[in-house]
Amino acid sequence: METKAVTFDVYGTMIATKDPRKELPPRKGIVQLLNRLKQENLKISACSSCDAQIVKNHLEITGIKLDYFDETFHSFKSKEL
């Protein structure tokens, strides 16, 4: 079976949430992985139960560009960032 899409949970998977300095660093290697998935033409989505604007802000703060994602999911409803 061929993989066509990958979905990431934002907090804990893409952004480290247990940082003692209370910062929101990206997980080690996540940007490289997102670049590789884009090169492979896979659809990438992000999901979170948090408010979409907060998620967008946190991703931008960490340096994870929103244009990596084809779609985002928020509270079980599809939302575009």
Buried (B, 14 or more C-beta within 10 A) or exposed (E): EEEEEBBBEBBEBBBBBEEEEEEBBBBEEBBEBBEEBBEEEBBBBBBBEBEBEEBBEBBEEBEBEEEBBBBBBBEEEEBEB
